Amino acid sequence: MEISLEGKVALVTGASRGIGKAIAKSYV
């Protein structure tokens, strides 16, 4: 469960940094 939790945190962090920007650009 620790690996799963870390994976989710990594996804959230990555989303807010890289994926978030990419999605924002695609919507804008």
QUITA-V725233 format. One record per residue. N is the residue number from 1. RES is the residue in three letters. PSI is psi in whole degrees, 0 to 359 (none if undefined). Layout:
N|RES|PSI / N|RES|PSI
This chain:
1|MET|332 / 2|GLU|318 / 3|ILE|319 / 4|SER|318 / 5|LEU|314 / 6|GLU|323 / 7|GLY|318 / 8|LYS|317 / 9|VAL|319 / 10|ALA|320 / 11|LEU|317 / 12|VAL|315 / 13|THR|314 / 14|GLY|322 / 15|ALA|316 / 16|SER|335 / 17|ARG|294 / 18|GLY|304 / 19|ILE|321 / 20|GLY|316 / 21|LYS|318 / 22|ALA|316 / 23|ILE|317 / 24|ALA|318 / 25|LYS|319 / 26|SER|325 / 27|TYR|325 / 28|VAL|none
